Amino acid sequence: MTNAPRFPLNAWYAAAWDVDIKRALFPRTIAGRHIVFYRKADGAVAALEDACWHRLVPLSRGRLDGDEVVCGYHGLAYNAQGRCTFMPSQETINPSACVRAYPVAERHRFVWVWPGDPALADPALIPDLHWNKDAEWAGDGGTIHVRCDYRLVLDNLMDLTHETYVHGSSIGNRAVAEAPFETTHGERTVTVTRWMTNIEPPPFWAAQLGKPGPVDRWQIIRFEQPCTIAIDVGVAPAGTGAPEGDRSQGVNGYVLNTITPETDGTCHYFWAFARNYRRDDQALTTQLREGVSSIFKEDEEILEQQQRAMAANPDRVFYNLNIDSGSMWARRLIDKAIAAETAPSRLQAAE
């Protein structure tokens, strides 16, 4: 087994939904880093290394005092910048007493954290999931803790032919596995485009469209390095112009996914489904959230079984088909980002 890193650190990762971070200590492991989050009195989010400078006890076992975190073991206090402001039984504070503070940002209903070099934490690099907080779209989502390598979730989302076999009772039918597709890529993105014309809609989409007859269906999967995937999905009555750009007769949704590695074998999977129809129908929003959650539960079971099989067969390798082109390019971009971070250390080791 290789000890090479499996995820880049110089990247924005979703740490939580914005509503999950309150005036309380919220611990989470992100890319192998133990971090504690909390909201300050002004509403801004702070993120500190979850280990006291003194004896490494998790700060998340302590408490908030104003905007400072007080260790629950000996009472050392740290401000939002990670600097120790109080030590018990002494007036002089050791100048080295600090914990790491991580760059954080709020966007698209998520709290994002940058676990790598803080000097490189450019908010412009936060992945685009704007549909999750856009007046023209309505939706909701959730979080799944999956016991698998985060890249397996990416593989699953970049190749949707599995819908035919894993989700046949809801969103899948044979057209997904049989339709041609096109894969393109850039410096940070990979796109897989699939159109299925004049087909019978699967149960989920037939219910959303509410019209009889065959449909033109689309799936446009866009990966953004290192681990965010937005999927443009929908159906329109066959022959009404959707493949040419006129989707006005159909229904359109976005499946929003950002996967945050926790450890080498576990990850946090943040997802949402946004739609541009019946936006004021809260009952539909709840119904869709629960329905999509059930679909993703089927994926979770498959992925965890796959991870267990990989652990039981460490010398086995993956074989790729044409349908894997999207995930192969996504992994190449991830590997490229990792290599860019690790190259300097390799050069130093050689010296």
N, C-alpha and C positions, 0 to 999 in steps of 0.2 A: 504493500500500500504506500502511496506517495504522501509525503508531508508538505507538498507544495500548497500554497494558499489557494482556496477555492472561490474566493470572492474579493473583488477590489475594495479598498477602504476609502479611496478618494472618490466618493459618490454620495448622493443624497438617498437615504433610505427612509421609508415611512416607519415611524416608531409607534404611532397610535392614531386613532381618529381624534380630531381636535376636542370632541366632547369628553374623551376619556381622561384628559389631563386637567386636573382641578387643583384646588388649594390643598393638595395632599401629595405625599410621596408615591411615585409610580415607577417601580423598577421594571426594567426590560433589558434583555440581552440582545444586542444588535451587532451582527458580524463579529461575534466572539467577545464584544466589549460589554461589560456590566455597567449600565447607566441608570441613573435615577432622574426622573423628570418631575417637574412641579410648575405650577403657575405662581408668579409673583403677584404682589398686591395690585400692580398695574395691568395684570392680565397677560403679560408676556411669559413665554415658556423658558425655563432654565433647564439645563441638562448637565449633570455632574457625574464624574466617575463614582461608581457605587462601592467605594471602599475607603474607609477612613485612613488618613495619613498615618495615624498613630499605631493601630493594631489591625488594620485592614478589615475591620468589621463592616458589613454593608451599611452604608448611610441610610438606606431605605428602611432599616430597622429603627431608625431614630424618629425625629419629629421636626415639623416646621416651627420656627420662631420668627414671625415676620417673614422676611425674604431669605432667611438663613436656615440652613439645615443643621440640626444639632444631633451629633452622634449619640446613639442609644446606649453606648458602652461607657464612655468616660466624659461625655458632654462637650467635646470639641465642637466648635461652631464654624461653619463655612458660609461665605456669601455666594451670590450667584456666579461670581467669577472664579470660584473655587479656592479663594484665599481664606485661610484660617483666621478667625477674628477673636477667638477665645480659647484659652487652655485652662484647665482646672489647676488651682493651687499655685499659680505663678502669674506674674505681671508681664514678663517678657515673652513674646510669641516667637517661636523659632521661625526665621524668615523662609525656611524651606517648607514650612507646613502649608501645603496646598494640595488640592486634588484637581484633576483635569476637568476643565469646562469644555463642552462640545458645542459647536455651532448648531443652531436650530432655526427652523423657519416654519411658518404655517402657510399652507397653500392647498387649494382643492379639497378642503375639509380634513386634511391630514396634518400631523406634526411630523416634520422631516428632520433628520439628524445626519450630520456629516462626521463619520468616525475616523477619517484620515487626517491629512495635514490641514489644519484650520486656515492656513494662508490660501488654500486653493478652493475654499468653500464659496463658490460663486452661486448666488441664488438663481441666476439665469439657467443653471444646469438642472434645476428641479424638473422632473419629468412632467409632461403635459397631460393632466387629467382634468382639464377645465370643465368638462361636461358634468362633473360631480358637484359643481357649484356655479351653475349657469341658469339664468332666469328662463332660457329657452328650453331647458331640459329639467326633468323631474326624476327622482329615483332615490335609492338608498342601498345600503350594503352591509357588510359585516367583516369579521375577522375569523380566520381559521388557523389554528396552530397545527401544522402538519409535520409529522415525524418522518421527514425525508429531506434529502439534499434539495435546496431551493431550485437547482437547475432542472430537476425532474418536473417541477411545476411549470417551468418555462417551456420545456419540451412538450408537455401536455397541451399548453395553450397555443403554441406555434403550429401544431398539427391537429386540426379539428376533425380528421377522419375518424377519430375514436368516438365521436358523437354517434355514429351509426351503430356502434356495438355497446357502448357504455350507457348512452342516453337515448336509446331507441324509443322509449315510451314518452319522451317529451320533446327534445329538440333535434333528435337524430333521425335520419332515414338513409337509404342507400345512395341517394343523390350526392350526399356529402362525400362519401368514399369514392364515388365514380367520376365526379366533376373534375375537369382540368384546373390547374392553378398556376399562378406566376409568382416567382420570388425575386424581389429586388433588395438591394442593400446599399447603405451609405456608410459614413464614418462612425455613426452612433446608432443607426436604425436599421431594421430589417422589416420588410413588408411582404406579406403573403396575401395574394388576392385570389378569391375564388367566387365565380358566378355560376349559379345553377338556374338555368332558364327552363320555363315551361314544365315545372315539376309539381307534384302533389306536396303541399306544405306538411311538415310534421305537426303533431298536435298542438304544441305550444304556439307556433306561429299562426296556425289556422285560427286559434282562439283570439290572438291579438289583432289579426286582420279583420275578422268578422265578415268575410265575404267568401262565397263558394268559388270553386274552380282552381285551376292551376296557377302557380305563382312564379315569378322570377325572384330568386333569393340570392343574397350576397353576404359574404364574410370577408372583411378586409382587416387583416391582423397587422398591427404595427408595434414592433418591439423597439423600446428605447433603452439603450445600455445604462445601467447594468441589468435591471430586472423589472421593467415596467412594460405592460402590454395593454394597449387599448384596441378593442375589437369593434369595428363598425359592422353592425348586423341589421338585417331586416328582410322584409318581403313586400312585394307589390303584385297586384294582379298581372298575370303574364301578358306581355305585349303592350304595357302602358308606358314604356319608356325608361324604366329604372336603369337598365344597363347603359343607356345613353346619357344618364344624368338626371332624369326627371323622376323623382321618388314621391311626387305629390299624391299619388293614388295609393301609396303603401304606408307601412309603419316602420319606423327606424329606431334602433336602440344602440347603445354602446355598452359593451361589457368591459368594465374598467378593472385592471388587475395590477397590483404592485406587490412583489414578493420580497420580503426582507429576510436574509439569512440570519438565523440565530446562532446555530453551531454548524458543524460540518454535516450533521444529519437531521437538523430540525429547522423550521422556518415559520415566519409569520406571513400569512397570506391575506392581504387586504383586497376586498373586491366590492364592486358596486355594479348595479344595472341602472342606467339612465335612459330615458325615453323622451321623444319629442311629441307624443300624442297623449291626450287625456291627462294633461299635466296637473290639473287640479283635483284629480281623483285619488284621494289619500288611500282609500280602500284598495285600489289597484296597486298603488305603490307598495303597500304592505303585502298584498297577495304575491306580487312579483318577487319581492325580497325573500319571502318564505319559499317560493317555488324555485328560485335560483339557488337558494341555500341548499335545498334538497338535491339539486343537480350536482352542486359542487361536493356534496357529501359522497356521492358516487365516485367522483374523481379522487377525493381524499383516501377512500378505501383502496383504490387501485394503486395510487402512488405509494402508500405505506407498505402495501404488499410488495411492490417493486423494490423499495428500499430494503426490506427484509431479505428478499432474494439476492440482492446485490451483496449484502453483508454475508450471506451464507455462501456466496460464490465469488470471492474477491478477485479471482484470476480470470473471470469471464469478461468479455468485452461486448460493447454494443455493436450491432450491425445496423447500417443505415439503408433506408429505402428512399425513393424519390420524394416521398411525402415528408421526409426529415430535413429537407433543404433549409427550411426556415429556422429550425432549432439548431442546425449545424452552423449557420451563419451567426446566430445569436451567441452561441458558445464561442465562436471565434472572436467576436467583439469583446466578450468577457475576458477571454484568455489574453487578448491584446492589452486590455486595461490592467490586468494583473501583472503581465510582463513589464509594462511601463513602470509599475511601482516597485517591482522586485529587482529590476536590472541594476540600479545603483548599488544595492547591497551585494549583488554578485560581484560587481567590479571591485568593491572595497574588500570583499573576502579574498579575491584573487591577488590583491596587493598585499 
